[in-house]
Amino acid sequence: MDVAHRAGAGWIGVVAGSMFSGKSEELIRRLRRAQIAKRKVQIFKPRIDNRYGDDHITSHSAMQIQAENVGSSRELLEKVRSDTEVVGIDEGQFFDP
C-alpha cells in the first residue's frame, strides 16, 4: 500500500480474527518490520492484560516485543510522542470505551 508521508496523514490497520488465529503474532511481525525500517515506533498494551508479563506483548507461539503498559486510552494518547511514526496497540478491546 502506498502511503503519502505528510503531516496529518496516516492510516489504521486492524488485525482481527478468532482466538488463536495469530493476531498478536501478526501485530508483532508488522511492528518489527517498522522497527527494521527505522521508523519511530511506540507499542502499548492494556494494564489489565498481564497474562505473559507487564512489559511486552507475547503471541501464543512465544514471539515477543517490548510494550508499554497503560491503564486507559487517555493515558495511551498522552504517552504518544510527537515524533512517533507508528503506534502499535495490542488487545484494544480491554481499553475503556
All heavy atoms as an XYZ file, in Angstrom:
763
protein
N       0.840     -1.170      0.000
C       0.000      0.000      0.000
C       0.891      1.241      0.000
O       1.790      1.346      0.804
C      -0.897     -0.018      1.239
C      -1.638      1.274      1.456
S      -2.532      1.359      3.014
C      -3.853      0.230      2.679
N       0.637      2.177     -0.888
C       1.361      3.436     -0.900
C       0.754      4.381      0.120
O      -0.463      4.554      0.157
C       1.279      4.097     -2.279
C       2.347      3.562     -3.204
O       2.800      2.439     -2.973
O       2.712      4.276     -4.144
N       1.583      4.976      0.935
C       1.127      5.919      1.943
C       1.898      7.214      1.756
O       3.127      7.211      1.745
C       1.357      5.379      3.372
C       0.923      6.399      4.405
C       0.614      4.076      3.581
N       1.182      8.307      1.586
C       1.841      9.609      1.452
C       2.358     10.024      2.822
O       1.641      9.956      3.801
C       0.852     10.641      0.923
N       3.621     10.436      2.886
C       4.212     10.855      4.149
C       4.114     12.370      4.264
O       4.992     13.100      3.845
C       5.670     10.393      4.245
C       5.787      8.914      4.284
N       5.457      8.177      5.385
C       6.164      8.026      3.347
C       5.641      6.905      5.135
N       6.059      6.783      3.899
N       3.019     12.838      4.828
C       2.823     14.261      5.045
C       2.182     14.455      6.409
O       1.536     13.533      6.928
C       1.988     14.885      3.936
C       0.573     14.389      3.871
C      -0.183     15.000      2.673
N      -1.580     14.715      2.720
C      -2.147     13.579      2.361
N      -1.410     12.593      1.922
N      -3.444     13.407      2.433
N       2.371     15.622      6.962
C       1.834     15.917      8.294
C       0.328     15.672      8.314
O      -0.396     16.098      7.419
C       2.137     17.357      8.667
N      -0.128     14.966      9.333
C      -1.548     14.700      9.496
C      -2.050     13.507      8.708
O      -3.185     13.102      8.866
N      -1.216     12.938      7.846
C      -1.630     11.775      7.059
C      -1.342     10.510      7.847
O      -0.412     10.457      8.638
C      -0.894     11.742      5.728
N      -2.103      9.507      7.605
C      -1.860      8.236      8.266
C      -2.946      7.242      7.933
O      -3.829      7.522      7.139
N      -2.847      6.099      8.548
C      -3.850      5.075      8.339
C      -3.902      4.179      9.564
O      -2.992      4.191     10.383
C      -3.588      4.271      7.068
C      -2.227      3.674      6.959
C      -1.081      4.277      6.552
C      -1.866      2.332      7.277
N      -0.032      3.402      6.598
C      -0.485      2.200      7.026
C      -2.572      1.236      7.738
C       0.194      1.007      7.229
C      -1.887      0.048      7.942
C      -0.520     -0.055      7.677
N      -4.974      3.434      9.669
C      -5.165      2.494     10.775
C      -5.275      1.099     10.180
O      -6.058      0.879      9.248
C      -6.446      2.814     11.576
C      -6.315      4.180     12.234
C      -6.719      1.730     12.606
C      -7.590      4.643     12.922
N      -4.499      0.189     10.715
C      -4.595     -1.213     10.324
C      -5.123     -2.007     11.507
O      -4.654     -1.822     12.632
N      -6.089     -2.852     11.273
C      -6.671     -3.666     12.335
C      -6.419     -5.130     12.011
O      -6.677     -5.571     10.889
C      -8.191     -3.415     12.464
C      -8.813     -4.329     13.510
C      -8.462     -1.956     12.795
N      -5.907     -5.855     12.990
C      -5.711     -7.293     12.839
C      -6.844     -7.953     13.619
O      -6.918     -7.824     14.838
C      -4.338     -7.740     13.382
C      -4.158     -9.238     13.205
C      -3.214     -6.973     12.704
N      -7.726     -8.633     12.912
C      -8.901     -9.237     13.546
C      -8.949    -10.726     13.238
O      -8.450    -11.176     12.209
C     -10.175     -8.560     13.056
N      -9.564    -11.476     14.124
C      -9.719    -12.910     13.914
C     -10.149    -13.586     15.194
O     -10.261    -12.950     16.249
N     -10.374    -14.862     15.096
C     -10.812    -15.623     16.267
C      -9.625    -15.886     17.198
O      -8.474    -15.620     16.856
C     -11.424    -16.950     15.817
O     -10.451    -17.711     15.138
N      -9.931    -16.417     18.365
C      -8.872    -16.761     19.316
C      -7.906    -17.751     18.667
O      -8.318    -18.618     17.893
C      -9.472    -17.381     20.581
C     -10.236    -16.384     21.433
S     -11.005    -17.126     22.888
C      -9.590    -17.722     23.767
N      -6.621    -17.608     18.968
C      -5.561    -18.492     18.486
C      -5.388    -18.453     16.964
O      -4.900    -19.397     16.373
C      -5.783    -19.935     18.953
C      -5.921    -20.065     20.437
C      -7.161    -20.258     21.024
C      -4.810    -19.962     21.254
C      -7.291    -20.366     22.394
C      -4.926    -20.069     22.628
C      -6.170    -20.263     23.203
N      -5.795    -17.352     16.338
C      -5.657    -17.248     14.879
C      -4.383    -16.529     14.453
O      -4.132    -16.384     13.264
C      -6.875    -16.545     14.279
O      -6.940    -15.200     14.734
N      -3.580    -16.040     15.415
C      -2.313    -15.413     15.080
C      -2.348    -13.894     15.038
O      -1.481    -13.267     14.439
N      -3.321    -13.282     15.681
C      -3.443    -11.813     15.665
C      -2.236    -11.136     16.315
O      -1.656    -10.218     15.718
C      -4.730    -11.372     16.390
C      -6.006    -11.840     15.737
C      -7.232    -11.396     16.493
C      -7.285    -11.858     17.925
N      -7.430    -13.291     18.129
N      -1.852    -11.558     17.501
C      -0.704    -10.942     18.178
C       0.574    -11.195     17.396
O       1.425    -10.311     17.277
C      -0.564    -11.465     19.608
O      -1.646    -11.024     20.394
N       0.715    -12.378     16.834
C       1.891    -12.695     16.032
C       1.974    -11.765     14.814
O       3.048    -11.258     14.476
C       1.838    -14.150     15.583
C       3.117    -14.619     14.957
C       3.166    -16.140     14.839
O       2.617    -16.840     15.695
O       3.782    -16.601     13.864
N       0.855    -11.506     14.166
C       0.836    -10.597     13.016
C       1.142     -9.168     13.443
O       1.882     -8.450     12.755
C      -0.526    -10.661     12.309
C      -0.685     -9.687     11.167
C       0.291     -9.896     10.016
O       0.952    -10.956      9.933
O       0.401     -8.974      9.178
N       0.596     -8.737     14.575
C       0.902     -7.393     15.085
C       2.399     -7.268     15.357
O       3.039     -6.287     14.946
C       0.104     -7.109     16.359
C       0.419     -5.788     17.058
C       0.074     -4.598     16.158
C      -0.321     -5.703     18.386
N       2.974     -8.242     16.030
C       4.403     -8.223     16.334
C       5.212     -8.191     15.035
O       6.184     -7.437     14.911
C       4.790     -9.441     17.207
C       4.163     -9.309     18.599
C       6.308     -9.592     17.302
C       4.208    -10.584     19.433
N       4.825     -8.979     14.040
C       5.532     -9.005     12.758
C       5.516     -7.622     12.107
O       6.543     -7.125     11.660
C       4.890    -10.028     11.820
C       5.637    -10.222     10.507
C       4.834    -11.056      9.517
N       3.697    -10.324      8.991
C       3.769     -9.357      8.065
N       4.933     -8.999      7.576
N       2.680     -8.756      7.634
N       4.353     -6.973     12.085
C       4.243     -5.639     11.476
C       5.080     -4.609     12.222
O       5.733     -3.761     11.611
C       2.781     -5.193     11.452
C       1.923     -5.976     10.502
C       0.511     -5.464     10.510
N      -0.383     -6.310      9.738
C      -1.620     -5.978      9.430
N      -2.121     -4.825      9.819
N      -2.370     -6.800      8.727
N       5.061     -4.675     13.542
C       5.829     -3.716     14.337
C       7.328     -3.932     14.177
O       8.095     -2.969     14.104
C       5.408     -3.796     15.806
C       3.966     -3.346     16.085
C       3.551     -3.718     17.492
C       3.815     -1.857     15.827
N       7.756     -5.181     14.109
C       9.181     -5.460     13.882
C       9.631     -4.926     12.527
O      10.724     -4.395     12.392
C       9.449     -6.960     13.970
C       9.541     -7.428     15.393
C      10.422     -8.662     15.495
N      10.514     -9.038     16.893
C      10.140    -10.205     17.375
N       9.647    -11.129     16.566
N      10.268    -10.467     18.655
N       8.807     -5.083     11.522
C       9.143     -4.560     10.192
C       9.308     -3.049     10.239
O      10.208     -2.493      9.621
C       8.082     -4.951      9.166
C       8.151     -6.410      8.779
C       7.079     -6.778      7.765
N       7.122     -5.929      6.591
C       7.742     -6.227      5.452
N       8.397     -7.363      5.357
N       7.715     -5.396      4.430
N       8.430     -2.374     10.991
C       8.539     -0.922     11.132
C       9.844     -0.557     11.844
O      10.519      0.402     11.463
C       7.336     -0.364     11.889
N      10.207     -1.302     12.873
C      11.457     -1.050     13.588
C      12.666     -1.279     12.682
O      13.605     -0.491     12.682
C      11.550     -1.933     14.836
C      10.587     -1.544     15.923
C      10.584     -2.531     17.085
O      10.877     -3.720     16.919
N      10.237     -2.039     18.267
N      12.647     -2.341     11.906
C      13.744     -2.632     10.983
C      13.878     -1.505      9.961
O      14.986     -1.138      9.563
C      13.517     -3.996     10.293
C      13.702     -5.125     11.311
C      14.449     -4.175      9.100
C      13.204     -6.476     10.850
N      12.749     -0.920      9.569
C      12.748      0.190      8.607
C      13.127      1.510      9.267
O      13.047      2.563      8.638
C      11.378      0.304      7.950
N      13.539      1.444     10.539
C      13.985      2.626     11.292
C      12.867      3.649     11.509
O      13.129      4.840     11.627
C      15.182      3.297     10.616
C      16.357      2.385     10.373
C      16.996      1.981     11.667
C      18.275      1.197     11.371
N      18.552      0.188     12.323
N      11.620      3.169     11.573
C      10.503      4.045     11.896
C      10.486      4.231     13.417
O      10.917      3.360     14.170
C       9.165      3.432     11.452
C       9.088      3.072      9.980
C       9.210      4.245      9.032
N       8.179      5.221      9.137
C       7.044      5.213      8.448
N       6.797      4.244      7.599
N       6.171      6.169      8.612
N       9.995      5.365     13.882
C       9.872      5.613     15.317
C       8.572      4.955     15.783
O       7.485      5.390     15.440
C       9.897      7.104     15.595
C      11.265      7.672     15.279
C      11.382      9.127     15.571
C      12.824      9.509     15.312
N      13.017     10.783     14.726
N       8.730      3.891     16.578
C       7.621      3.028     16.965
C       7.398      3.105     18.463
O       8.349      3.069     19.244
C       7.920      1.564     16.550
C       6.804      0.636     16.998
C       8.149      1.460     15.053
N       6.143      3.194     18.856
C       5.751      3.029     20.261
C       4.690      1.944     20.302
O       3.788      1.910     19.458
C       5.173      4.320     20.836
C       6.218      5.326     21.255
C       5.560      6.492     21.973
O       5.160      7.449     21.318
N       5.448      6.393     23.285
N       4.799      1.075     21.298
C       3.896     -0.061     21.410
C       3.258     -0.049     22.793
O       3.947      0.117     23.797
C       4.657     -1.379     21.182
C       5.404     -1.326     19.834
C       3.708     -2.567     21.239
C       6.427     -2.417     19.659
N       1.945     -0.238     22.812
C       1.191     -0.183     24.066
C       0.343     -1.432     24.235
O      -0.094     -2.042     23.270
C       0.275      1.044     24.073
C       1.005      2.344     23.968
C       1.144      2.970     22.740
C       1.565      2.938     25.087
C       1.827      4.178     22.633
C       2.248      4.134     24.983
C       2.376      4.756     23.754
N       0.107     -1.753     25.496
C      -0.812     -2.834     25.840
C      -1.592     -2.419     27.075
O      -1.108     -1.618     27.888
C      -0.058     -4.139     26.080
C       0.891     -4.097     27.269
C       1.552     -5.429     27.487
C       0.604     -6.313     28.225
N       1.100     -7.621     28.538
N      -2.809     -2.911     27.253
C      -3.604     -2.541     28.429
C      -3.045     -3.169     29.704
O      -2.617     -4.325     29.708
C      -4.993     -3.087     28.111
C      -4.785     -4.113     27.070
C      -3.522     -3.781     26.347
N      -3.027     -2.394     30.749
C      -2.509     -2.858     32.041
C      -3.239     -4.110     32.525
O      -2.642     -4.985     33.151
C      -2.648     -1.729     33.063
C      -1.976     -2.022     34.386
C      -1.850     -0.778     35.249
N      -0.852      0.113     34.642
C      -1.065      1.394     34.360
N      -2.219      1.945     34.636
N      -0.122      2.123     33.815
N      -4.512     -4.216     32.201
C      -5.317     -5.352     32.666
C      -4.853     -6.678     32.047
O      -5.077     -7.742     32.603
C      -6.814     -5.101     32.374
C      -7.686     -6.098     33.102
C      -7.100     -5.118     30.887
C      -9.159     -5.791     33.042
N      -4.179     -6.631     30.906
C      -3.729     -7.848     30.233
C      -2.299     -8.175     30.659
O      -1.339     -7.775     30.026
C      -3.813     -7.677     28.716
C      -3.392     -8.939     27.973
O      -3.332    -10.013     28.600
O      -3.124     -8.840     26.765
N      -2.175     -8.930     31.743
C      -0.849     -9.288     32.251
C      -0.601    -10.796     32.164
O       0.144    -11.361     32.944
C      -0.670     -8.786     33.684
C      -1.714     -9.337     34.622
O      -2.557    -10.147     34.230
N      -1.690     -8.892     35.864
N      -1.204    -11.431     31.173
C      -1.083    -12.897     31.036
C       0.353    -13.359     30.881
O       0.737    -14.380     31.435
C      -1.884    -13.373     29.813
C      -3.376    -13.221     29.976
C      -4.080    -13.547     28.705
N      -3.818    -12.485     27.716
C      -4.205    -12.525     26.460
N      -4.847    -13.568     26.013
N      -3.945    -11.524     25.643
N       1.157    -12.643     30.109
C       2.533    -13.061     29.847
C       3.559    -12.108     30.433
O       4.750    -12.299     30.252
C       2.767    -13.184     28.340
C       1.906    -14.233     27.681
C       0.834    -13.863     26.881
C       2.167    -15.583     27.848
C       0.046    -14.820     26.263
C       1.382    -16.539     27.238
C       0.317    -16.154     26.451
O      -0.458    -17.101     25.849
N       3.112    -11.066     31.105
C       4.022    -10.086     31.673
C       3.519     -8.680     31.436
O       2.565     -8.462     30.688
N       4.151     -7.727     32.103
C       3.695     -6.347     32.048
C       4.381     -5.502     30.981
O       3.873     -4.461     30.612
C       3.914     -5.668     33.403
C       3.023     -6.253     34.483
O       1.902     -6.696     34.157
O       3.450     -6.259     35.647
N       5.539     -5.926     30.499
C       6.325     -5.036     29.645
C       6.546     -5.554     28.231
O       7.466     -5.143     27.545
C       7.668     -4.731     30.293
C       8.513     -5.983     30.495
O       7.997     -7.110     30.283
O       9.690     -5.837     30.844
N       5.713     -6.481     27.792
C       5.831     -6.969     26.426
C       4.527     -7.624     25.967
O       3.708     -8.023     26.779
C       7.001     -7.940     26.284
C       6.930     -9.100     27.236
N       7.461     -9.043     28.500
C       6.377    -10.316     27.119
C       7.244    -10.195     29.121
N       6.587    -10.975     28.295
N       4.388     -7.688     24.652
C       3.296     -8.425     24.025
C       3.875     -9.786     23.652
O       4.977     -9.868     23.117
C       2.801     -7.706     22.761
C       2.210     -6.343     23.113
C       1.778     -8.564     22.016
C       1.960     -5.460     21.906
N       3.127    -10.834     23.925
C       3.587    -12.185     23.614
C       2.504    -12.912     22.827
O       1.339    -12.885     23.200
C       3.885    -12.977     24.901
O       4.832    -12.246     25.683
C       4.436    -14.353     24.600
N       2.912    -13.578     21.757
C       1.966    -14.385     20.987
C       1.914    -15.788     21.592
O       2.766    -16.161     22.393
C       2.404    -14.464     19.524
O       3.552    -15.279     19.402
N       0.931    -16.569     21.166
C       0.834    -17.949     21.656
C       1.999    -18.800     21.161
O       2.310    -19.833     21.750
C      -0.499    -18.572     21.254
C      -1.670    -17.958     21.947
N      -1.882    -18.075     23.308
C      -2.669    -17.171     21.490
C      -2.967    -17.412     23.645
N      -3.466    -16.858     22.554
N       2.664    -18.338     20.095
C       3.838    -19.073     19.600
C       5.131    -18.555     20.233
O       6.217    -18.866     19.770
C       3.931    -18.958     18.079
O       4.163    -17.621     17.699
N       4.999    -17.734     21.284
C       6.111    -17.226     22.097
C       6.911    -16.097     21.439
O       7.982    -15.758     21.909
C       7.033    -18.350     22.532
N       6.398    -15.492     20.358
C       7.032    -14.280     19.830
C       6.767    -13.157     20.819
O       5.682    -13.093     21.406
C       6.437    -13.895     18.465
C       6.848    -14.781     17.336
S       6.056    -14.302     15.776
C       6.783    -12.706     15.481
N       7.749    -12.271     21.021
C       7.586    -11.170     21.972
C       8.110     -9.873     21.395
O       9.004     -9.882     20.550
C       8.356    -11.439     23.260
C       7.795    -12.507     24.121
C       8.520    -12.561     25.464
O       9.597    -12.006     25.634
N       7.917    -13.234     26.421
N       7.536     -8.774     21.904
C       8.042     -7.450     21.580
C       7.764     -6.552     22.784
O       6.735     -6.701     23.455
C       7.403     -6.899     20.278
C       8.181     -5.708     19.745
C       5.928     -6.594     20.472
C       7.846     -5.350     18.313
N       8.700     -5.676     23.088
C       8.541     -4.759     24.224
C       7.323     -3.868     24.023
O       7.053     -3.431     22.907
C       9.786     -3.884     24.370
C      11.004     -4.616     24.878
C      10.831     -5.121     26.294
O      10.924     -6.311     26.504
N      10.583     -4.265     27.241
N       6.615     -3.589     25.099
C       5.432     -2.739     25.054
C       5.307     -1.976     26.361
O       5.774     -2.432     27.403
C       4.174     -3.577     24.817
N       4.658     -0.838     26.286
C       4.414     -0.027     27.472
C       3.000     -0.314     27.975
O       2.042     -0.343     27.208
C       4.561      1.447     27.110
C       4.554      2.348     28.299
C       4.938      3.776     27.944
O       5.392      4.027     26.817
O       4.760      4.634     28.821
N       2.901     -0.513     29.265
C       1.651     -0.808     29.938
C       0.887      0.484     30.200
O       1.448      1.419     30.764
C       2.021     -1.441     31.281
C       1.128     -2.556     31.673
O      -0.033     -2.572     31.351
N       1.702     -3.499     32.394
N      -0.377      0.577     29.808
C      -1.186      1.768     30.078
C      -2.547      1.361     30.623
O      -3.065      0.300     30.303
C      -1.352      2.662     28.824
C      -0.048      3.331     28.456
C      -1.892      1.891     27.651
N      -3.115      2.249     31.453
C      -4.369      1.936     32.110
C      -5.612      2.384     31.375
O      -6.699      1.881     31.642
N      -5.476      3.311     30.439
C      -6.657      3.820     29.732
C      -6.257      4.358     28.366
O      -5.080      4.591     28.098
C      -7.307      4.946     30.544
O      -6.460      6.085     30.562
N      -7.255      4.579     27.542
C      -6.981      5.147     26.219
C      -6.448      6.572     26.342
O      -5.592      6.995     25.567
C      -8.239      5.111     25.351
O      -9.300      5.801     25.972
N      -6.905      7.316     27.326
C      -6.402      8.681     27.532
C      -4.912      8.656     27.890
O      -4.131      9.425     27.373
C      -7.176      9.404     28.628
C      -6.612     10.828     28.874
C      -7.491     11.685     29.721
N      -8.832     11.867     29.245
C      -9.196     12.685     28.234
N      -8.289     13.366     27.593
N     -10.445     12.802     27.885
N      -4.536      7.748     28.795
C      -3.127      7.621     29.166
C      -2.284      7.258     27.942
O      -1.193      7.790     27.746
C      -2.958      6.568     30.257
C      -1.529      6.400     30.729
C      -1.362      5.298     31.759
O      -2.364      4.692     32.202
O      -0.198      5.034     32.119
N      -2.796      6.359     27.110
C      -2.082      5.980     25.896
C      -1.851      7.207     25.016
O      -0.733      7.474     24.591
C      -2.898      4.929     25.139
C      -2.241      4.252     23.948
C      -2.904      2.908     23.709
C      -2.300      5.084     22.697
N      -2.899      7.979     24.749
C      -2.768      9.179     23.908
C      -1.769     10.172     24.482
O      -0.998     10.782     23.738
C      -4.126      9.853     23.735
C      -5.090      9.161     22.783
C      -6.463      9.826     22.849
C      -4.562      9.155     21.366
N      -1.760     10.320     25.794
C      -0.846     11.263     26.433
C       0.612     10.812     26.317
O       1.524     11.632     26.344
C      -1.216     11.446     27.902
C      -2.512     12.212     28.092
C      -3.033     12.191     29.521
O      -2.444     11.482     30.386
O      -4.040     12.872     29.782
N       0.843      9.497     26.153
C       2.208      8.974     26.101
C       2.780      8.918     24.680
O       3.965      8.674     24.508
C       2.263      7.592     26.747
C       2.079      7.672     28.244
C       2.309      6.340     28.897
C       2.211      6.518     30.396
N       3.220      5.776     31.095
N       1.939      9.122     23.673
C       2.444      9.093     22.299
C       3.266     10.349     22.060
O       2.772     11.468     22.184
C       1.295      8.989     21.273
C       1.834      9.083     19.852
C       0.527      7.688     21.463
N       4.538     10.154     21.719
C       5.443     11.280     21.469
C       5.169     11.894     20.098
O       4.702     11.218     19.182
C       6.895     10.805     21.566
C       7.270     10.326     22.969
C       8.732      9.933     23.060
N       9.102      8.839     22.177
C       9.042      7.550     22.493
N       8.643      7.183     23.702
N       9.405      6.630     21.639
N       5.487     13.165     19.968
C       5.193     13.884     18.724
C       5.988     13.351     17.535
O       5.555     13.492     16.393
C       5.445     15.374     18.904
O       6.812     15.600     19.206
N       7.131     12.721     17.775
C       7.939     12.211     16.669
C       7.643     10.749     16.326
O       8.268     10.171     15.446
C       9.428     12.395     16.959
C       9.906     11.580     18.156
O       9.068     11.177     18.997
O      11.130     11.365     18.264
N       6.679     10.149     17.009
C       6.327      8.752     16.765
C       5.648      8.611     15.403
O       4.751      9.379     15.070
C       5.414      8.211     17.882
O       6.145      8.223     19.104
C       4.954      6.794     17.597
N       6.092      7.620     14.643
C       5.532      7.371     13.311
C       4.575      6.189     13.286
O       3.660      6.144     12.465
C       6.668      7.114     12.322
C       7.606      8.284     12.161
C       8.790      7.937     11.300
O       9.662      7.156     11.764
O       8.834      8.436     10.168
N       4.802      5.212     14.166
C       3.978      4.011     14.203
C       3.583      3.746     15.645
O       4.434      3.694     16.529
C       4.742      2.779     13.642
C       3.900      1.518     13.763
C       5.167      3.016     12.206
N       2.284      3.577     15.878
C       1.770      3.229     17.208
C       1.146      1.845     17.098
O       0.259      1.616     16.276
C       0.719      4.244     17.696
C       0.105      3.791     19.025
C       1.326      5.625     17.835
N       1.625      0.920     17.924
C       1.058     -0.424     17.987
C       0.271     -0.573     19.272
O       0.740     -0.187     20.341
N      -0.930     -1.118     19.158
C      -1.798     -1.311     20.331
C      -2.295     -2.753     20.314
O      -2.943     -3.179     19.354
C      -2.998     -0.350     20.311
C      -2.512      1.105     20.254
C      -3.883     -0.585     21.537
C      -3.621      2.105     20.001
N      -2.005     -3.485     21.371
C      -2.474     -4.861     21.494
C      -3.717     -4.899     22.371
O      -3.839     -4.120     23.316
C      -1.372     -5.746     22.103
C      -1.676     -7.226     21.991
O      -2.195     -7.646     20.937
O      -1.380     -7.966     22.940
N      -4.636     -5.810     22.062
C      -5.830     -6.049     22.886
C      -6.619     -4.752     23.159
O      -6.976     -4.450     24.289
C      -5.450     -6.739     24.198
C      -4.763     -8.073     24.023
C      -5.642     -9.193     23.482
O      -6.861     -8.960     23.241
O      -5.126    -10.290     23.265
N      -6.904     -4.019     22.113
C      -7.612     -2.739     22.241
C      -8.969     -2.860     22.908
O      -9.435     -1.900     23.520
N      -9.592     -4.026     22.848
C     -10.915     -4.195     23.462
C     -10.872     -4.081     24.978
O     -11.899     -3.870     25.609
C     -11.548     -5.534     23.043
C     -10.973     -6.758     23.742
C      -9.698     -7.285     23.097
O      -9.122     -6.663     22.227
N      -9.278     -8.459     23.532
N      -9.700     -4.187     25.581
C      -9.593     -4.085     27.031
C      -9.556     -2.633     27.530
O      -9.587     -2.391     28.724
C      -8.355     -4.808     27.551
C      -8.456     -6.314     27.475
C      -7.352     -7.069     27.103
C      -9.630     -6.970     27.774
C      -7.422     -8.448     27.030
C      -9.711     -8.355     27.701
C      -8.607     -9.089     27.332
N      -9.449     -1.681     26.589
C      -9.438     -0.281     26.997
C     -10.867      0.217     27.226
O     -11.822     -0.415     26.797
C      -8.738      0.594     25.961
C      -7.248      0.403     25.954
C      -6.615     -0.175     24.877
C      -6.477      0.800     27.035
C      -5.242     -0.351     24.865
C      -5.111      0.614     27.045
C      -4.491      0.035     25.949
N     -10.961      1.361     27.876
C     -12.258      1.974     28.137
C     -12.934      2.368     26.822
O     -12.286      2.483     25.794
C     -12.057      3.209     29.032
C     -10.986      4.123     28.475
O      -9.787      3.851     28.712
O     -11.334      5.087     27.774
N     -14.260      2.618     26.874
C     -14.978      2.974     25.642
C     -14.417      4.235     25.007
O     -14.405      4.410     23.837
C     -16.411      3.223     26.091
C     -16.547      2.512     27.393
C     -15.172      2.513     27.997
